[in-house]
Amino acid sequence: MGFSFFPFVNVLLDLCDIYPAALQLSKLRVCFGTFKIVYTLRGTSPALLYRYNRLDAEVLINKRFTSIDNAELCSKVGVPFVMGTTGGDREKLHKTVADSKVYAVISPQMGKQVVAFLAAMEIMAEQFPGSFSGYSLQVMESHQASKLDTSGTVKAVISCFQKLGVSFDLDEVQLIRDPVQQVEMVGVPEEYLLGHAFHMYHLTSPDRTVSLEFQHNVCGRSIYAEGTVDAILFLAKKVKLKAEKRIYNMIDVLREGNMR
């Protein structure tokens, strides 16, 4: 079944652990007008997507094992889409979309404020490379137990710290998925155990006289739903203007400056 999402925009959500995000998107109708969500199971048939090929965009919020399949399907039928995914083969994903010339917003992080933090980290890494040489790094991230992989945001922030001179491998990240630890050690409110993102990055100088800490805690899914709405409006505008650039990320959406 299909319903319109804003003028000529549709939403495609995989019924896995992102179901709560779909509920958050539904709640946004109060702020952003009338729309409904299309729920589809994994293995969506081409026939189903062909019904949407006149729409301006699809929204794909997927687990790692479905991102490439969905991107290939949307590319094949010529449907622009917004995709929030932390995994999969990123190089193959971007090549698939680039070859099809379909418009898309692809980002591992849809929360606007967290994206802004990440953008600031990238600017710091670019302008002050090596400024934390010799510092040690501890990284802890807590997510709902259904999240299997390391956060895409964590990977991106670690990449920035590496450019800043910090030696750190991804397998050193402390992944917290046990609900008891999340409540007692991390401080996650019990009502958000099924949907949260708590990240901590702690830097210590070689002589241990200086320490810096970066932390961002997200409870619930509203931040991702709101960012997705802005990405939809952003992409619909690019399609309408027939923009030369076809593939965007959430930093592009932030730079546009027309967020709700």
C-alpha positions as CSV (number, residue, x, y, z in Angstrom):
1,M,0.0,0.0,0.0
2,G,1.2,3.6,-0.5
3,F,0.4,7.0,0.8
4,S,1.7,10.4,-0.1
5,F,4.2,12.0,2.2
6,F,4.1,15.8,1.7
7,P,3.5,16.8,-2.0
8,F,4.9,14.0,-4.1
9,V,7.1,12.5,-1.5
10,N,6.9,9.0,-0.1
11,V,8.5,7.1,2.8
12,L,9.8,3.6,2.7
13,L,10.8,2.1,6.0
14,D,12.1,-1.4,6.8
15,L,10.2,-3.0,9.6
16,C,13.1,-3.9,11.8
17,D,14.3,-1.9,14.8
18,I,13.6,1.4,13.1
19,Y,9.8,0.9,13.7
20,P,10.0,3.5,16.6
21,A,11.5,6.0,14.2
22,A,8.5,5.5,12.0
23,L,6.2,6.3,14.9
24,Q,8.2,9.5,15.5
25,L,7.8,10.5,11.9
26,S,4.1,9.9,12.2
27,K,4.0,12.3,15.2
28,L,5.5,15.1,13.1
29,R,2.3,15.5,11.2
30,V,1.3,17.9,14.0
31,C,4.2,20.2,13.2
32,F,4.7,19.6,9.5
33,G,1.3,19.0,8.0
34,T,-0.6,15.9,7.0
35,F,1.2,12.8,5.8
36,K,1.3,9.1,6.3
37,I,4.0,6.5,6.3
38,V,4.5,3.5,4.0
39,Y,5.7,0.4,5.8
40,T,7.3,-2.3,3.8
41,L,9.0,-5.6,4.7
42,R,12.5,-6.4,3.5
43,G,12.5,-7.9,0.0
44,T,10.2,-5.2,-1.4
45,S,9.3,-6.2,-4.9
46,P,10.2,-4.0,-7.9
47,A,6.5,-3.9,-8.7
48,L,5.8,-2.1,-5.4
49,L,8.5,0.5,-6.1
50,Y,7.3,1.0,-9.7
51,R,4.1,2.3,-8.2
52,Y,6.1,5.1,-6.6
53,N,8.3,6.0,-9.6
54,R,6.4,9.3,-10.2
55,L,7.1,10.5,-6.6
56,D,9.8,13.0,-5.8
57,A,11.6,10.9,-3.1
58,E,11.6,7.7,-1.0
59,V,13.0,7.6,2.5
60,L,15.0,4.5,3.3
61,I,16.0,3.9,6.9
62,N,17.5,0.5,6.9
63,K,19.7,-2.0,8.7
64,R,23.1,-2.8,7.2
65,F,22.0,-5.8,5.2
66,T,19.3,-4.0,3.2
67,S,20.9,-0.7,2.2
68,I,22.5,-1.8,-1.0
69,D,19.5,-3.7,-2.2
70,N,17.1,-0.8,-1.6
71,A,19.5,1.7,-3.3
72,E,19.9,-0.6,-6.3
73,L,16.1,-0.9,-6.6
74,C,15.4,2.9,-6.3
75,S,18.2,3.5,-8.8
76,K,16.8,1.0,-11.2
77,V,13.3,2.6,-11.2
78,G,14.6,6.2,-11.1
79,V,13.2,7.1,-7.7
80,P,15.2,9.8,-5.7
81,F,15.6,8.8,-2.1
82,V,16.8,9.7,1.4
83,M,18.7,7.0,3.1
84,G,19.9,6.8,6.7
85,T,22.2,3.8,7.2
86,T,25.4,3.1,9.2
87,G,26.6,0.1,7.4
88,G,27.0,-1.7,4.1
89,D,29.5,-1.2,1.4
90,R,29.7,2.6,1.2
91,E,31.8,2.7,-2.0
92,K,29.4,0.4,-3.8
93,L,26.4,2.3,-2.5
94,H,27.6,5.6,-3.8
95,K,28.8,4.1,-7.1
96,T,25.3,2.5,-7.6
97,V,23.6,5.8,-7.1
98,A,26.1,7.9,-9.1
99,D,25.8,5.6,-12.1
100,S,22.0,5.8,-12.1
101,K,22.1,9.7,-11.8
102,V,19.2,9.4,-9.2
103,Y,19.0,12.2,-6.6
104,A,19.7,11.0,-3.1
105,V,20.6,12.1,0.4
106,I,22.7,9.4,2.0
107,S,23.9,9.8,5.6
108,P,24.9,7.6,8.6
109,Q,23.4,10.2,10.9
110,M,20.1,12.0,10.4
111,G,20.1,14.1,13.6
112,K,20.9,17.7,12.6
113,Q,22.6,18.8,15.8
114,V,24.8,15.7,15.9
115,V,25.7,16.2,12.3
116,A,26.7,19.8,13.1
117,F,29.0,18.5,15.9
118,L,30.5,16.1,13.4
119,A,31.0,18.9,10.9
120,A,32.8,20.9,13.5
121,M,35.1,17.9,14.2
122,E,35.9,17.6,10.5
123,I,36.8,21.3,10.3
124,M,39.1,21.0,13.4
125,A,40.8,17.9,11.9
126,E,41.3,19.7,8.6
127,Q,42.6,22.9,10.0
128,F,44.6,21.6,13.0
129,P,46.1,18.2,11.9
130,G,48.3,16.5,14.5
131,S,47.2,18.9,17.3
132,F,46.5,15.9,19.6
133,S,49.5,13.8,18.8
134,G,50.5,11.6,21.7
135,Y,47.1,11.8,23.3
136,S,45.3,8.6,24.2
137,L,41.6,8.1,23.4
138,Q,38.8,6.2,25.1
139,V,35.5,5.8,23.2
140,M,32.2,4.4,24.7
141,E,28.9,4.2,22.8
142,S,25.6,2.9,24.1
143,H,22.7,2.0,21.8
144,Q,19.6,-0.2,22.0
145,A,20.5,-3.9,22.0
146,S,19.1,-4.4,18.5
147,K,21.8,-2.2,17.0
148,L,24.4,-4.7,15.9
149,D,27.2,-2.5,14.5
150,T,29.4,0.3,15.7
151,S,27.8,3.7,15.2
152,G,28.6,5.4,11.9
153,T,28.9,8.7,13.9
154,V,31.5,7.1,16.2
155,K,33.5,5.9,13.1
156,A,33.4,9.4,11.6
157,V,34.5,11.1,14.9
158,I,37.3,8.6,15.4
159,S,38.5,9.3,11.8
160,C,38.7,13.0,12.8
161,F,40.7,12.2,16.0
162,Q,43.1,10.1,13.9
163,K,43.7,13.1,11.6
164,L,44.3,15.1,14.8
165,G,47.2,12.7,15.6
166,V,45.5,10.2,17.9
167,S,46.3,6.6,17.5
168,F,43.1,4.5,17.9
169,D,41.6,1.5,16.3
170,L,37.8,0.8,15.8
171,D,38.0,-2.4,17.7
172,E,38.9,-0.4,20.8
173,V,35.5,1.1,21.0
174,Q,33.6,0.0,24.1
175,L,30.1,-1.0,22.8
176,I,27.5,-1.1,25.6
177,R,24.4,-3.1,24.6
178,D,23.5,-4.7,28.0
179,P,20.4,-2.9,29.5
180,V,21.7,-3.2,33.1
181,Q,25.0,-1.6,32.2
182,Q,23.2,1.1,30.2
183,V,21.1,2.1,33.2
184,E,23.7,1.7,36.0
185,M,26.9,2.7,34.2
186,V,26.0,4.9,31.4
187,G,22.9,6.6,32.9
188,V,20.4,5.9,30.2
189,P,16.8,6.4,31.4
190,E,14.9,3.1,31.5
191,E,12.1,4.4,29.3
192,Y,14.7,5.0,26.5
193,L,16.5,1.6,26.6
194,L,14.8,0.7,23.3
195,G,15.9,3.9,21.5
196,H,18.9,5.9,22.5
197,A,22.4,6.9,21.4
198,F,24.9,7.9,24.1
199,H,28.5,8.6,22.9
200,M,31.6,9.6,24.9
201,Y,35.1,10.5,23.7
202,H,37.7,11.0,26.3
203,L,41.2,12.4,25.5
204,T,44.2,12.3,27.9
205,S,47.6,13.9,27.4
206,P,50.8,11.7,27.5
207,D,51.6,13.0,31.0
208,R,48.0,12.7,32.1
209,T,47.8,16.3,33.2
210,V,45.3,17.4,30.5
211,S,42.0,15.7,29.6
212,L,39.2,16.7,27.2
213,E,35.8,15.0,26.9
214,F,33.2,15.2,24.1
215,Q,29.8,13.7,24.8
216,H,26.4,13.7,23.1
217,N,23.4,11.8,24.4
218,V,20.2,11.2,22.5
219,C,17.1,9.8,24.0
220,G,14.3,8.6,21.6
221,R,14.1,9.1,17.9
222,S,12.6,12.5,17.4
223,I,15.9,14.1,16.4
224,Y,16.3,11.6,13.5
225,A,12.7,12.0,12.3
226,E,13.0,15.8,12.3
227,G,16.3,15.6,10.3
228,T,14.7,13.2,7.8
229,V,11.9,15.7,7.2
230,D,14.4,18.4,6.4
231,A,16.3,16.0,4.1
232,I,13.1,15.3,2.2
233,L,12.3,18.9,1.7
234,F,15.9,19.6,0.7
235,L,16.0,16.8,-1.9
236,A,12.6,17.6,-3.3
237,K,13.9,21.1,-4.0
238,K,17.0,19.8,-5.7
239,V,14.9,17.6,-7.9
240,K,12.6,20.4,-8.8
241,L,15.6,22.7,-9.7
242,K,17.3,19.9,-11.6
243,A,20.5,20.5,-9.7
244,E,23.7,19.3,-11.3
245,K,24.9,17.6,-8.1
246,R,22.9,14.4,-7.4
247,I,24.3,12.8,-4.2
248,Y,24.1,14.7,-0.9
249,N,24.6,14.2,2.8
250,M,23.2,15.8,5.9
251,I,26.0,18.4,6.0
252,D,24.7,19.6,2.7
253,V,21.2,19.8,4.2
254,L,22.6,21.9,7.1
255,R,24.5,24.2,4.8
256,E,21.2,24.9,3.0
257,G,20.0,26.7,6.1
258,N,16.3,26.1,5.5
259,M,15.6,23.7,8.3
260,R,12.4,23.5,10.3
